[in-house]
């Protein structure tokens, strides 16, 4: 269960800040990332994308490995940080 904004500001805020923090990432940013990940796999858009990828006739393992090796992670990390910054403003 992902804490809500009310939880982050409530009586459990210190425990949430302590136990949800990551390596170099404060708890509130990590929780935002959890929510964004859930939106990608738990809502209709993410499920549709997952279904599409499972039905495309291709060597999925090699395609995924190639995507992993060649993907520009810095651009993605920058976009996620920008999105999370605007979501909290």
KEPALO-923607 format. One record per residue (C-alpha): residue in three letters; chain; y, x, z. Coordinates in steps of 0.02 Angstrom, whole numbers. Layout:
@code = ALA	unit = A	v = Y	u = X	w = Z
...
END
This chain:
@code = UNK	unit = A	v = 0	u = 0	w = 0
@code = UNK	unit = A	v = 167	u = 70	w = -52
@code = UNK	unit = A	v = 309	u = 50	w = 74
@code = UNK	unit = A	v = 455	u = -60	w = 23
@code = UNK	unit = A	v = 639	u = -16	w = 39
@code = UNK	unit = A	v = 642	u = -119	w = 199
@code = UNK	unit = A	v = 500	u = -11	w = 268
@code = UNK	unit = A	v = 597	u = 147	w = 225
@code = UNK	unit = A	v = 746	u = 83	w = 324
@code = UNK	unit = A	v = 647	u = 1	w = 465
@code = UNK	unit = A	v = 566	u = 60	w = 626
@code = UNK	unit = A	v = 427	u = 152	w = 533
@code = UNK	unit = A	v = 549	u = 257	w = 430
@code = UNK	unit = A	v = 511	u = 420	w = 522
@code = UNK	unit = A	v = 322	u = 401	w = 502
@code = UNK	unit = A	v = 342	u = 355	w = 318
@code = UNK	unit = A	v = 454	u = 505	w = 288
@code = UNK	unit = A	v = 326	u = 617	w = 372
@code = UNK	unit = A	v = 165	u = 552	w = 294
@code = UNK	unit = A	v = 224	u = 507	w = 119
@code = UNK	unit = A	v = 313	u = 669	w = 81
@code = UNK	unit = A	v = 241	u = 786	w = -49
@code = UNK	unit = A	v = 253	u = 972	w = -79
@code = UNK	unit = A	v = 439	u = 991	w = -105
@code = UNK	unit = A	v = 464	u = 804	w = -136
@code = UNK	unit = A	v = 539	u = 688	w = -5
@code = UNK	unit = A	v = 447	u = 527	w = 36
@code = UNK	unit = A	v = 570	u = 410	w = -49
@code = UNK	unit = A	v = 556	u = 502	w = -217
@code = UNK	unit = A	v = 367	u = 508	w = -204
@code = UNK	unit = A	v = 359	u = 321	w = -167
@code = UNK	unit = A	v = 468	u = 287	w = -320
@code = UNK	unit = A	v = 348	u = 388	w = -424
@code = UNK	unit = A	v = 200	u = 288	w = -356
@code = UNK	unit = A	v = 288	u = 127	w = -407
@code = UNK	unit = A	v = 325	u = 194	w = -581
@code = UNK	unit = A	v = 142	u = 247	w = -602
@code = UNK	unit = A	v = 86	u = 74	w = -548
@code = UNK	unit = A	v = 200	u = -4	w = -678
@code = UNK	unit = A	v = 112	u = 99	w = -811
@code = UNK	unit = A	v = -66	u = 56	w = -760
@code = UNK	unit = A	v = -52	u = -106	w = -664
@code = UNK	unit = A	v = 57	u = -216	w = -772
@code = UNK	unit = A	v = 29	u = -290	w = -944
@code = UNK	unit = A	v = 112	u = -148	w = -1040
@code = UNK	unit = A	v = 7	u = -12	w = -960
@code = UNK	unit = A	v = -153	u = -113	w = -977
@code = UNK	unit = A	v = -116	u = -146	w = -1161
@code = UNK	unit = A	v = -88	u = 40	w = -1193
@code = UNK	unit = A	v = -249	u = 84	w = -1103
@code = UNK	unit = A	v = -345	u = -46	w = -1204
@code = UNK	unit = A	v = -272	u = 21	w = -1366
@code = UNK	unit = A	v = -321	u = 200	w = -1325
@code = UNK	unit = A	v = -498	u = 147	w = -1281
@code = UNK	unit = A	v = -521	u = 52	w = -1445
@code = UNK	unit = A	v = -451	u = 182	w = -1566
@code = UNK	unit = A	v = -596	u = 266	w = -1657
@code = UNK	unit = A	v = -562	u = 449	w = -1619
@code = UNK	unit = A	v = -628	u = 590	w = -1515
@code = UNK	unit = A	v = -537	u = 537	w = -1358
@code = UNK	unit = A	v = -582	u = 689	w = -1253
@code = UNK	unit = A	v = -514	u = 813	w = -1380
@code = UNK	unit = A	v = -361	u = 705	w = -1415
@code = UNK	unit = A	v = -321	u = 697	w = -1229
@code = UNK	unit = A	v = -348	u = 884	w = -1207
@code = UNK	unit = A	v = -236	u = 922	w = -1355
@code = UNK	unit = A	v = -101	u = 804	w = -1291
@code = UNK	unit = A	v = -110	u = 887	w = -1119
@code = UNK	unit = A	v = -93	u = 1062	w = -1192
@code = UNK	unit = A	v = 51	u = 1024	w = -1308
@code = UNK	unit = A	v = 152	u = 895	w = -1210
@code = UNK	unit = A	v = 329	u = 945	w = -1162
@code = UNK	unit = A	v = 320	u = 910	w = -975
@code = UNK	unit = A	v = 499	u = 962	w = -938
@code = UNK	unit = A	v = 570	u = 823	w = -1045
@code = UNK	unit = A	v = 457	u = 695	w = -960
@code = UNK	unit = A	v = 498	u = 757	w = -785
@code = UNK	unit = A	v = 683	u = 752	w = -827
@code = UNK	unit = A	v = 671	u = 574	w = -893
@code = UNK	unit = A	v = 575	u = 514	w = -740
@code = UNK	unit = A	v = 701	u = 595	w = -622
@code = UNK	unit = A	v = 845	u = 518	w = -720
@code = UNK	unit = A	v = 761	u = 347	w = -714
@code = UNK	unit = A	v = 727	u = 359	w = -527
@code = UNK	unit = A	v = 906	u = 415	w = -493
@code = UNK	unit = A	v = 976	u = 264	w = -585
@code = UNK	unit = A	v = 851	u = 147	w = -500
@code = UNK	unit = A	v = 913	u = 196	w = -327
@code = UNK	unit = A	v = 1099	u = 190	w = -371
END
